[in-house]
């Protein structure tokens, strides 16, 4: 949802410019004075830019840009990193062409030398500057904000220019300050018609420009617009570099891999395969958090801490974003990245979702409502959470692919080439490796939750975390179940149990009680297929774990080994030399032959080979008119997230689905 608000407070903003072409059409390459170590280029203009609050123009009339002590000592940075100094901005000036020009001098250290050579070679061709607006002149009719008092803070050479239309870039850590707005073309006040909907449509409609030919020549021959073609090619290259850079940084890839993919011209698909291979080579961490990466803005820790889902919900319900400007800004940023709009709002998944270890319980409401969480009468105690099955596939090391755009095909090798011994005059037999692909396509999972009026009106930070945690846990459990036994039809992803050619261990015609031999057979099904043994683990329900704990050797010793983390951990122990994770997501009411619904399933696999692709962030739509909650003043929340699941190699998993546990 794109709703514009007057920018009553603003932090420093960013704008970018490409140094590939100068204003007079000359190539920027070669304009670096290597002897003086300087470069002069335009860094600002009066070009209108669509910001989250409207169209912004930086006035370049005399006196509009502040030029004081700060501007005499501005740094030249790399990617706006205060700790990565490339040189100094020696001078800034207003040109006669209504542009701001700067002269920068590169340092003599390794970083300065590197940056100067990159700029001279035409490799580092993007610049960005940080500025703050102190006063706007607002054209109310056109929604144009002309900055008549603004100040540059620093200039950076950047690999990927920041999107100036967002205004979220607060990694600099500076606080927002009030901005003075002088209105002109203010229409006479009129009574606003009563809204017929809970959502205003005033700013939702956007003009879409169609990029087409102005006209053909009389001879019918196509005229190639070379400058336009060059610009389109440059834009495509910038998009390629931007996506590869963002993907590598989101997944913490080594710098040499990122630089190599960019420099050798790798396609986005090739880069995605390289990143996945790199992730699979690394040993999986004890837990993988679905809430990292994706389309979320690059918020600072301070901004993550001050984000409030409840503030955004209140803004939707009241149709007033005055108190939730930051949340609106973040939602608009995410919507722009995804190319979508929403009747609710988009919430980033890289903010904290975990609730505190304990919650205070009050007496303001009934025991099953949010009234017990209000701040008016908090007492020591613990919040009694609804008992849920535990999501485990992420903790076991499933590979998360975040920030996907469109359907994704991941190449997979299905057969290796052969080697041959030949004599002196013999010839090799042709034998090539074979490949297919794992396809991930857009699927959506959703859940409902409720927030009471008292939670909205009087909720503490604990309530905020509780509301977030409830939503994410419900979705995580749905993802977990789909990863294990999703049908692959009826809009569901295909889970392990329904993936063709996984290993299978059969207990008997009517099922069989679990034995150590079954556990060994599961292991053998994988190791005989040369599966990587780094991330192997069993996953079973509580009934099966209980049965495994009773297994004894021929000498009467228990085969189960307790986990050092204790019985209350997600992996309470080991058997047959491998960890056993416990979750009642594993079904325990399966039927085999005449067994009745008493059979359980056991999974064994290399869990890093389970791929979970995430297309975006959480979309939350509040409904204050729910028939049950409306009389109470509460709000029903609908949360939806798009993802898909795939198994990279079927041989990496095996299961037994007829283990009798009762």
C-alpha positions as CSV (number, residue, x, y, z in Angstrom):
1,X,0.0,0.0,0.0
2,X,1.5,3.4,-1.0
3,X,0.1,6.2,1.1
4,X,2.0,9.5,1.1
5,X,2.3,11.6,4.2
6,X,3.8,15.1,4.7
7,X,7.4,14.7,5.8
8,X,7.1,16.4,9.2
9,X,10.4,14.8,10.3
10,X,13.2,13.6,8.0
11,X,16.5,12.0,8.5
12,X,19.4,12.3,6.1
13,X,18.5,11.1,2.6
14,X,20.6,9.7,-0.3
15,X,20.7,10.4,-4.0
16,X,22.9,8.7,-6.6
17,X,24.5,9.5,-10.0
18,X,26.3,7.5,-12.6
19,X,29.8,8.7,-13.5
20,X,29.8,6.7,-16.7
21,X,28.8,9.7,-18.7
22,X,29.4,13.3,-17.8
23,X,26.7,16.1,-18.5
24,X,28.5,17.0,-21.8
25,X,28.4,13.4,-23.0
26,X,32.1,12.6,-22.4
27,X,33.1,9.3,-20.9
28,X,34.1,9.6,-17.2
29,X,36.9,7.1,-17.8
30,X,40.2,9.0,-18.1
31,X,39.0,12.1,-16.3
32,X,40.8,11.2,-13.1
33,X,44.0,13.3,-12.8
34,X,46.3,10.5,-11.7
35,X,49.1,13.0,-10.9
36,X,47.0,15.2,-8.7
37,X,44.9,12.2,-7.6
38,X,41.7,14.2,-8.1
39,X,38.4,13.8,-9.9
40,X,35.7,16.5,-10.5
41,X,32.2,15.4,-11.2
42,X,28.5,16.6,-10.7
43,X,26.9,15.1,-7.6
44,X,23.5,16.9,-7.5
45,X,20.9,18.4,-9.8
46,X,17.4,19.7,-9.9
47,X,16.2,16.4,-11.4
48,X,12.8,15.6,-9.8
49,X,12.9,12.3,-7.7
50,X,9.9,10.4,-6.5
51,X,10.2,10.0,-2.7
52,X,7.9,8.3,-0.3
53,X,6.2,11.6,0.6
54,X,5.9,13.0,-3.0
55,X,8.2,14.4,-5.7
56,X,11.3,16.1,-4.4
57,X,13.4,18.7,-6.1
58,X,16.7,20.0,-4.7
59,X,16.8,23.7,-5.6
60,X,20.1,24.9,-7.0
61,X,19.4,28.6,-6.7
62,X,21.9,30.7,-4.9
63,X,21.9,30.0,-1.2
64,X,19.8,26.8,-1.3
65,X,22.7,24.5,-0.7
66,X,24.6,25.2,2.5
67,X,28.3,25.5,2.1
68,X,30.0,26.0,5.5
69,X,32.6,24.4,7.7
70,X,31.2,20.9,7.4
71,X,31.4,21.1,3.6
72,X,35.1,22.2,3.8
73,X,36.0,18.8,5.4
74,X,33.6,16.3,3.9
75,X,34.9,12.8,3.5
76,X,34.9,10.6,0.4
77,X,33.6,7.2,1.5
78,X,33.0,3.8,0.0
79,X,29.3,2.7,0.1
80,X,28.6,5.3,2.8
81,X,30.7,3.3,5.3
82,X,32.2,5.8,7.8
83,X,35.0,3.4,8.5
84,X,36.0,3.0,4.8
85,X,37.6,6.4,3.9
86,X,38.8,6.7,0.3
87,X,39.8,10.4,0.3
88,X,38.5,13.9,0.9
89,X,36.1,16.3,-0.8
90,X,38.3,19.3,-1.5
91,X,35.6,21.6,-2.9
92,X,31.9,21.8,-3.8
93,X,30.3,24.5,-6.0
94,X,27.1,25.4,-7.8
95,X,27.6,25.2,-11.6
96,X,25.9,27.5,-14.1
97,X,24.0,24.4,-15.4
98,X,22.0,24.1,-12.1
99,X,24.2,21.3,-10.9
100,X,26.3,20.8,-7.8
101,X,29.9,19.9,-8.6
102,X,32.5,18.4,-6.3
103,X,36.3,17.9,-6.6
104,X,37.5,14.9,-4.6
105,X,41.1,13.8,-3.9
106,X,42.0,10.2,-3.3
107,X,44.1,9.2,-0.4
108,X,47.6,7.7,-0.8
109,X,46.9,4.6,1.2
110,X,45.9,1.2,-0.3
111,X,42.1,2.0,-0.3
112,X,42.6,5.4,-1.9
113,X,44.9,4.0,-4.6
114,X,42.4,1.2,-5.3
115,X,39.5,3.6,-5.6
116,X,41.4,5.9,-7.9
117,X,42.4,3.1,-10.2
118,X,38.8,1.7,-10.2
119,X,37.4,5.1,-11.1
120,X,40.1,5.8,-13.8
121,X,39.4,2.4,-15.4
122,X,35.6,3.1,-15.5
123,X,34.8,0.3,-13.1
124,X,33.7,2.3,-10.1
125,X,31.2,4.5,-11.9
126,X,28.5,5.2,-9.4
127,X,28.4,8.0,-6.8
128,X,25.9,8.8,-4.0
129,X,25.7,11.6,-1.6
130,X,24.1,12.0,1.8
131,X,22.1,15.2,2.5
132,X,19.6,16.7,4.9
133,X,16.7,19.0,4.0
134,X,15.8,21.8,6.5
135,X,13.1,23.6,4.5
136,X,10.6,22.6,1.8
137,X,8.4,24.7,-0.4
138,X,5.4,22.5,-1.1
139,X,3.3,22.7,-4.2
140,X,0.1,21.2,-2.8
141,X,-1.6,20.6,-6.1
142,X,1.3,18.8,-7.8
143,X,2.6,17.2,-4.6
144,X,6.1,18.6,-5.3
145,X,8.4,19.4,-2.5
146,X,11.2,21.8,-3.5
147,X,14.1,21.8,-1.0
148,X,15.1,25.5,-0.6
149,X,17.5,24.8,2.3
150,X,19.5,21.6,2.2
151,X,23.0,20.5,3.2
152,X,25.3,17.7,1.8
153,X,27.0,15.6,4.5
154,X,29.3,13.3,2.6
155,X,29.9,11.8,-0.9
156,X,30.5,8.2,-1.6
157,X,31.7,6.0,-4.5
158,X,29.3,3.1,-4.4
159,X,28.9,-0.3,-6.1
160,X,25.1,-0.2,-6.1
161,X,23.4,3.2,-5.7
162,X,20.8,3.5,-2.9
163,X,17.2,3.8,-4.1
164,X,16.4,7.5,-3.5
165,X,12.6,6.8,-3.6
166,X,12.7,5.0,-0.3
167,X,14.1,7.3,2.3
168,X,14.7,4.5,4.8
169,X,18.5,4.7,4.6
170,X,19.3,5.4,8.3
171,X,22.3,3.3,8.8
172,X,24.2,6.5,9.4
173,X,22.6,6.5,12.9
174,X,21.5,10.2,12.8
175,X,18.2,11.1,14.3
176,X,15.3,12.5,12.4
177,X,14.7,16.3,12.6
178,X,11.7,18.4,11.9
179,X,11.6,20.0,8.5
180,X,10.0,23.3,7.7
181,X,7.4,23.2,5.0
182,X,6.0,26.3,3.3
183,X,2.9,25.5,1.2
184,X,1.9,27.2,-2.0
185,X,-1.1,26.5,-4.4
186,X,-3.1,25.5,-1.4
187,X,-6.7,24.8,-2.5
188,X,-9.5,26.2,-0.4
189,X,-10.6,24.0,2.4
190,X,-13.5,21.8,1.6
191,X,-15.4,19.3,3.6
192,X,-13.9,15.9,2.8
193,X,-16.5,13.4,1.7
194,X,-17.2,10.6,4.1
195,X,-15.0,7.6,3.4
196,X,-16.9,4.5,2.1
197,X,-13.9,2.2,2.8
198,X,-11.5,1.7,5.6
199,X,-8.7,2.5,3.1
200,X,-8.1,5.8,1.3
201,X,-7.4,5.5,-2.4
202,X,-6.3,9.0,-2.9
203,X,-2.6,8.2,-3.3
204,X,-2.8,4.6,-4.5
205,X,-3.4,5.4,-8.2
206,X,-0.1,5.8,-9.9
207,X,0.7,6.8,-13.5
208,X,2.5,4.2,-15.5
209,X,4.7,5.4,-18.3
210,X,4.8,3.2,-21.4
211,X,8.2,3.0,-23.1
212,X,7.5,2.9,-26.8
213,X,8.8,4.2,-30.1
214,X,7.8,7.8,-30.9
215,X,7.2,6.8,-34.5
216,X,8.6,5.0,-37.5
217,X,10.4,6.4,-40.4
218,X,8.7,6.8,-43.8
219,X,10.9,4.1,-45.3
220,X,9.7,1.5,-42.7
221,X,13.3,0.8,-41.5
222,X,13.8,0.8,-37.7
223,X,16.0,3.6,-36.5
224,X,18.3,2.4,-33.6
225,X,18.6,5.0,-30.8
226,X,22.2,4.3,-29.9
227,X,22.2,6.4,-26.7
228,X,19.0,4.8,-25.5
229,X,20.4,1.3,-26.4
230,X,23.6,2.1,-24.4
231,X,21.5,3.3,-21.5
232,X,19.3,0.2,-21.5
233,X,22.4,-2.0,-21.6
234,X,24.0,-0.1,-18.8
235,X,20.8,-0.4,-16.7
236,X,20.7,-4.2,-17.3
237,X,24.3,-4.5,-16.2
238,X,23.6,-2.4,-13.1
239,X,20.6,-4.6,-12.3
240,X,22.8,-7.7,-12.7
241,X,25.5,-6.4,-10.4
242,X,22.9,-5.1,-7.9
243,X,21.1,-8.5,-7.6
244,X,24.3,-10.5,-7.4
245,X,25.8,-8.2,-4.8
246,X,22.6,-8.2,-2.7
247,X,22.3,-12.0,-2.9
248,X,26.0,-12.6,-1.9
249,X,25.8,-10.1,1.0
250,X,22.4,-11.5,2.2
251,X,24.0,-15.0,2.4
252,X,27.4,-13.8,3.8
253,X,29.3,-15.1,0.8
254,X,33.1,-14.6,0.6
255,X,34.2,-11.3,-1.0
256,X,36.2,-13.1,-3.6
257,X,33.2,-15.1,-4.8
258,X,31.0,-12.0,-5.0
259,X,33.7,-10.0,-6.9
260,X,34.4,-13.0,-9.2
261,X,30.8,-13.5,-10.2
262,X,30.4,-9.8,-11.0
263,X,33.7,-9.4,-12.9
264,X,33.3,-12.5,-15.1
265,X,29.8,-11.5,-16.1
266,X,28.0,-14.4,-14.5
267,X,24.2,-14.4,-15.0
268,X,21.9,-14.1,-12.0
269,X,21.0,-17.8,-12.4
270,X,24.7,-18.8,-12.4
271,X,25.3,-16.7,-9.4
272,X,22.4,-18.3,-7.6
273,X,23.7,-21.8,-8.2
274,X,27.2,-20.7,-7.0
275,X,25.8,-19.3,-3.8
276,X,23.8,-22.4,-3.2
277,X,26.8,-24.6,-3.7
278,X,28.8,-22.5,-1.3
279,X,26.1,-22.7,1.3
280,X,25.9,-26.5,1.0
281,X,29.6,-26.8,1.4
282,X,29.5,-25.1,4.7
283,X,28.5,-27.0,7.8
284,X,25.0,-26.0,8.8
285,X,24.5,-23.9,11.9
286,X,22.4,-25.4,14.8
287,X,19.6,-23.1,13.8
288,X,18.6,-21.3,10.6
289,X,16.4,-18.3,11.0
290,X,13.8,-17.7,8.3
291,X,13.6,-14.1,9.3
292,X,16.9,-13.1,7.8
293,X,17.4,-11.7,4.3
294,X,14.5,-11.3,1.9
295,X,13.0,-8.1,0.6
296,X,13.4,-6.3,3.9
297,X,15.2,-2.9,4.0
298,X,18.7,-2.7,5.4
299,X,17.6,-1.3,8.8
300,X,20.0,-0.5,11.6
301,X,19.7,-2.3,14.9
302,X,18.2,0.9,16.3
303,X,15.5,1.0,13.7
304,X,14.7,-2.7,14.1
305,X,14.2,-2.1,17.8
306,X,11.9,0.8,17.3
307,X,9.7,-0.9,14.7
308,X,6.2,-1.6,16.0
309,X,3.7,-3.9,14.3
310,X,1.0,-2.8,16.7
311,X,1.6,0.9,15.7
312,X,1.1,-0.1,12.0
313,X,-2.1,-2.0,12.9
314,X,-3.5,1.0,14.8
315,X,-2.6,3.2,11.8
316,X,-4.6,0.9,9.4
317,X,-7.6,0.7,11.7
318,X,-7.7,4.4,12.4
319,X,-6.8,5.3,8.8
320,X,-4.1,7.7,10.2
321,X,-0.4,7.1,9.8
322,X,0.7,10.2,11.7
323,X,2.1,8.1,14.6
324,X,3.4,5.3,12.4
325,X,5.4,7.2,9.7
326,X,8.4,5.0,10.1
327,X,6.4,1.8,9.7
328,X,4.6,3.3,6.6
329,X,8.0,4.2,5.2
330,X,9.3,0.6,5.6
331,X,6.1,-0.9,4.1
332,X,6.3,1.4,1.1
333,X,10.0,0.4,0.6
334,X,9.2,-3.3,0.7
335,X,6.2,-2.8,-1.6
336,X,8.4,-1.0,-4.1
337,X,11.1,-3.8,-4.0
338,X,8.5,-6.4,-4.5
339,X,6.5,-4.5,-7.1
340,X,3.3,-5.0,-5.1
341,X,0.7,-3.1,-3.1
342,X,-1.4,-4.3,-0.1
343,X,-4.6,-3.3,1.6
344,X,-2.6,-3.8,4.8
345,X,1.1,-3.4,5.2
346,X,4.3,-5.2,4.6
347,X,6.4,-6.1,7.7
348,X,10.1,-7.0,7.4
349,X,11.2,-10.4,8.5
350,X,14.6,-9.3,9.7
351,X,13.2,-7.6,12.9
352,X,13.2,-9.6,16.2
353,X,10.3,-12.1,16.3
354,X,11.3,-14.1,19.4
355,X,9.4,-13.3,22.6
356,X,11.0,-13.0,25.9
357,X,11.6,-16.0,28.1
358,X,8.8,-14.9,30.5
359,X,5.8,-12.5,30.4
360,X,4.1,-10.6,33.0
361,X,0.5,-11.5,33.7
362,X,-2.0,-8.9,34.8
363,X,-5.6,-8.8,35.9
364,X,-7.1,-6.3,33.5
365,X,-8.9,-8.9,31.4
366,X,-9.9,-12.5,31.1
367,X,-7.2,-15.2,31.2
368,X,-7.3,-16.0,27.5
369,X,-7.3,-12.5,26.1
370,X,-4.7,-9.8,25.7
371,X,-6.1,-8.0,28.7
372,X,-3.8,-10.1,30.9
373,X,-0.8,-8.4,29.2
374,X,-1.6,-4.7,29.7
375,X,0.8,-2.4,31.5
376,X,-1.6,-1.1,34.2
377,X,-1.2,-4.0,36.6
378,X,1.8,-6.2,35.8
379,X,2.7,-8.9,38.2
380,X,5.5,-11.5,38.2
381,X,4.6,-14.7,36.4
382,X,4.8,-16.5,33.1
383,X,2.7,-16.4,30.0
384,X,1.2,-19.8,29.4
385,X,1.5,-20.3,25.6
386,X,-0.7,-22.6,23.6
387,X,1.0,-26.0,23.3
388,X,2.2,-26.4,19.8
389,X,4.1,-28.9,17.8
390,X,7.8,-27.9,17.4
391,X,9.1,-26.8,14.1
392,X,12.4,-28.6,13.5
393,X,13.4,-28.6,9.8
394,X,14.9,-25.1,10.0
395,X,16.9,-26.1,13.2
396,X,18.2,-29.2,11.5
397,X,19.9,-27.0,8.8
398,X,17.5,-26.6,5.9
399,X,18.9,-24.2,3.3
400,X,17.1,-20.9,3.1
401,X,17.0,-19.0,-0.3
402,X,15.6,-15.6,0.5
403,X,14.7,-12.6,-1.6
404,X,13.6,-14.6,-4.7
405,X,12.0,-12.9,-7.7
406,X,9.9,-14.9,-10.1
407,X,10.1,-18.7,-10.5
408,X,13.5,-20.2,-9.8
409,X,15.3,-23.1,-11.5
410,X,18.3,-24.5,-9.7
411,X,20.6,-26.7,-11.7
412,X,21.2,-30.2,-10.3
413,X,23.7,-32.8,-11.5
414,X,22.1,-36.3,-11.8
415,X,24.9,-38.3,-13.3
416,X,28.7,-38.0,-13.3
417,X,31.0,-38.5,-16.3
418,X,33.1,-41.7,-16.5
419,X,36.8,-42.3,-16.7
420,X,38.6,-44.9,-18.8
421,X,42.0,-46.5,-19.1
422,X,43.2,-46.6,-22.7
423,X,46.2,-48.0,-24.5
424,X,48.7,-46.1,-26.6
425,X,46.5,-45.8,-29.7
426,X,43.2,-46.2,-27.9
427,X,40.5,-43.5,-27.8
428,X,38.3,-42.4,-24.9
429,X,34.6,-43.2,-24.9
430,X,32.5,-40.1,-24.8
431,X,30.8,-39.8,-21.4
432,X,29.3,-36.5,-20.1
433,X,27.7,-35.6,-16.8
434,X,23.9,-35.2,-16.9
435,X,21.8,-32.5,-15.3
436,X,18.3,-31.5,-14.6
437,X,16.8,-28.8,-12.3
438,X,14.9,-28.2,-9.1
439,X,12.1,-25.7,-9.7
440,X,10.7,-23.4,-7.0
441,X,7.4,-21.6,-7.8
442,X,5.4,-19.0,-5.9
443,X,3.2,-20.5,-3.2
444,X,1.5,-18.7,-0.3
445,X,0.9,-19.7,3.3
446,X,-1.3,-17.7,5.6
447,X,-2.7,-17.7,9.2
448,X,-5.1,-15.7,11.3
449,X,-4.5,-14.1,14.7
450,X,-6.3,-11.7,16.9
451,X,-5.3,-8.6,18.8
452,X,-7.5,-7.2,21.5
453,X,-8.4,-3.6,22.0
454,X,-6.4,-3.4,25.3
455,X,-3.3,-4.9,23.5
456,X,-3.6,-2.1,20.9
457,X,-4.3,0.7,23.4
458,X,-2.0,-0.3,26.3
459,X,0.3,-3.0,25.1
460,X,3.9,-3.1,26.4
461,X,7.0,-4.2,24.4
462,X,6.2,-7.7,25.7
463,X,2.8,-7.6,24.0
464,X,4.5,-6.4,20.8
465,X,6.9,-9.4,20.8
466,X,4.1,-11.8,21.8
467,X,1.9,-10.7,18.8
468,X,4.9,-11.1,16.4
469,X,5.9,-14.4,17.8
470,X,2.4,-15.9,17.5
471,X,2.2,-15.0,13.8
472,X,5.7,-16.3,12.9
473,X,5.3,-19.5,14.9
474,X,2.0,-20.4,13.2
475,X,3.6,-19.9,9.8
476,X,6.8,-21.7,10.8
477,X,4.8,-24.7,11.8
478,X,2.9,-24.7,8.5
479,X,6.2,-24.5,6.6
480,X,7.6,-27.3,8.7
481,X,4.7,-29.6,8.0
482,X,4.9,-28.8,4.3
483,X,8.6,-29.6,4.2
484,X,7.9,-33.1,5.7
485,X,4.8,-34.2,3.9
486,X,3.4,-31.4,1.6
487,X,1.4,-32.9,-1.2
488,X,2.9,-31.0,-4.1
489,X,-0.7,-30.3,-5.2
490,X,-3.7,-28.2,-3.9
491,X,-1.4,-25.2,-3.8
492,X,1.0,-27.0,-1.4
493,X,4.8,-27.4,-1.8
494,X,6.0,-31.0,-2.2
495,X,7.5,-32.3,1.0
496,X,10.1,-35.1,1.6
497,X,7.5,-37.9,2.1
498,X,6.0,-37.2,-1.4
499,X,9.3,-36.7,-3.3
500,X,10.1,-39.5,-5.7
501,X,13.1,-41.8,-5.3
502,X,13.9,-41.0,-1.6
503,X,15.1,-44.0,0.4
504,X,12.5,-46.3,2.1
505,X,12.7,-48.7,5.0
506,X,9.7,-51.0,5.4
507,X,8.9,-52.5,8.8
508,X,6.3,-55.1,7.7
509,X,3.0,-55.9,6.0
510,X,1.2,-54.4,9.0
511,X,4.0,-52.3,10.3
512,X,6.6,-53.2,12.9
513,X,7.9,-52.1,16.2
514,X,11.0,-49.9,15.8
515,X,14.4,-51.6,16.1
516,X,18.0,-50.5,15.9
517,X,18.1,-52.4,12.6
518,X,15.6,-50.0,11.1
519,X,17.7,-47.1,12.2
520,X,20.8,-48.6,10.6
521,X,18.9,-49.4,7.4
522,X,17.9,-45.7,7.1
523,X,21.5,-44.7,7.5
524,X,22.6,-47.3,4.9
525,X,20.1,-46.0,2.4
526,X,21.9,-42.7,2.4
527,X,25.5,-43.6,2.8
528,X,25.3,-46.2,0.0
529,X,24.3,-43.3,-2.3
530,X,27.4,-41.3,-1.2
531,X,25.4,-38.6,0.6
532,X,27.4,-35.9,2.4
533,X,27.5,-37.0,6.0
534,X,28.0,-33.6,7.6
535,X,24.3,-32.8,8.3
536,X,22.8,-36.2,8.8
537,X,20.1,-36.5,11.6
538,X,16.9,-38.4,12.5
539,X,13.6,-36.7,13.0
540,X,10.8,-38.5,14.9
541,X,7.8,-37.8,17.1
542,X,7.7,-38.1,20.8
543,X,6.2,-41.7,20.7
544,X,9.0,-42.9,18.5
545,X,11.7,-41.2,20.6
546,X,10.2,-42.9,23.6
547,X,10.4,-46.3,21.9
548,X,14.0,-45.6,20.8
549,X,15.0,-44.9,24.4
550,X,14.0,-48.4,25.4
551,X,16.1,-50.2,22.8
552,X,18.9,-52.3,24.4
553,X,22.0,-54.1,23.2
554,X,22.4,-57.9,23.6
555,X,24.2,-57.2,26.9
556,X,21.2,-55.2,28.3
557,X,22.7,-51.7,27.8
558,X,20.6,-48.9,26.5
559,X,21.5,-47.8,23.0
560,X,20.2,-44.3,23.5
561,X,22.7,-41.6,24.4
562,X,21.4,-38.4,26.0
563,X,22.3,-35.0,24.5
564,X,24.6,-32.8,26.4
565,X,22.0,-30.1,26.1
566,X,19.5,-32.2,28.1
567,X,16.2,-33.8,27.5
568,X,14.4,-30.5,27.1
569,X,16.3,-29.6,23.9
570,X,15.0,-30.1,20.4
571,X,17.5,-32.9,19.9
572,X,17.3,-34.8,23.2
573,X,19.8,-37.5,22.3
574,X,21.6,-39.8,19.8
575,X,21.2,-43.3,18.5
576,X,23.4,-45.2,16.0
577,X,25.8,-42.3,16.2
578,X,23.4,-39.6,14.9
579,X,21.4,-36.9,16.5
580,X,17.6,-37.5,17.0
581,X,15.4,-34.4,16.7
582,X,12.0,-34.6,18.3
583,X,8.8,-33.0,16.9
584,X,5.2,-34.1,16.8
585,X,5.0,-32.6,13.3
586,X,6.0,-36.2,12.4
587,X,2.7,-38.1,12.0
588,X,1.8,-40.8,14.5
589,X,-1.6,-42.0,13.1
590,X,-0.6,-43.6,9.8
591,X,-2.1,-46.9,8.8
592,X,-0.2,-49.9,7.3
593,X,-2.1,-53.0,6.3
594,X,-4.3,-54.0,9.2
595,X,-2.3,-52.0,11.8
596,X,-4.9,-49.4,12.4
597,X,-3.9,-45.7,12.8
598,X,-1.0,-46.5,15.1
599,X,2.1,-46.1,12.8
600,X,4.6,-43.3,13.0
601,X,7.0,-41.9,10.5
602,X,10.8,-41.4,10.9
603,X,12.9,-39.3,8.7
604,X,16.7,-39.5,8.2
605,X,18.5,-37.1,5.9
606,X,21.1,-34.5,5.0
607,X,18.8,-31.6,6.0
608,X,21.0,-29.0,4.1
609,X,19.6,-30.6,0.9
610,X,16.1,-29.4,1.8
611,X,15.6,-26.0,0.0
612,X,13.1,-23.4,1.3
613,X,12.7,-20.5,-1.1
614,X,11.3,-17.3,0.3
615,X,9.8,-14.7,-2.1
616,X,9.2,-11.8,0.3
617,X,8.2,-10.6,3.7
618,X,5.1,-10.9,5.8
619,X,2.0,-9.2,4.5
620,X,-0.3,-8.3,7.3
621,X,-3.9,-7.1,6.7
622,X,-6.0,-6.1,9.8
623,X,-9.7,-6.5,9.8
624,X,-11.4,-4.5,12.6
625,X,-14.9,-5.6,11.4
626,X,-14.7,-9.3,12.3
627,X,-18.1,-10.3,13.6
628,X,-16.7,-11.8,16.8
629,X,-14.0,-9.2,17.6
630,X,-15.7,-6.0,16.5
631,X,-18.1,-5.8,19.5
632,X,-15.0,-6.2,21.7
633,X,-12.9,-3.6,19.9
634,X,-10.4,-6.2,18.7
635,X,-8.8,-6.7,15.4
636,X,-8.4,-9.9,13.3
637,X,-5.0,-10.2,11.6
638,X,-4.3,-12.1,8.4
639,X,-0.6,-12.8,7.8
640,X,0.6,-14.3,4.5
641,X,4.1,-15.3,3.3
642,X,5.1,-16.7,-0.1
643,X,7.6,-19.5,-0.4
644,X,8.2,-23.0,-1.9
645,X,10.1,-26.1,-0.8
646,X,12.2,-28.5,-2.8
647,X,14.6,-31.4,-2.3
648,X,17.9,-30.9,-4.1
649,X,18.8,-34.7,-4.3
650,X,16.2,-37.3,-3.4
651,X,18.9,-39.7,-2.3
652,X,19.7,-37.4,0.6
653,X,16.6,-38.5,2.5
654,X,15.1,-41.8,3.6
655,X,12.0,-42.5,5.8
656,X,10.2,-45.3,7.5
657,X,6.4,-44.7,7.7
658,X,5.2,-47.9,9.4
659,X,6.9,-47.8,12.8
660,X,4.4,-49.1,15.4
661,X,4.6,-47.0,18.6
662,X,1.4,-48.2,20.3
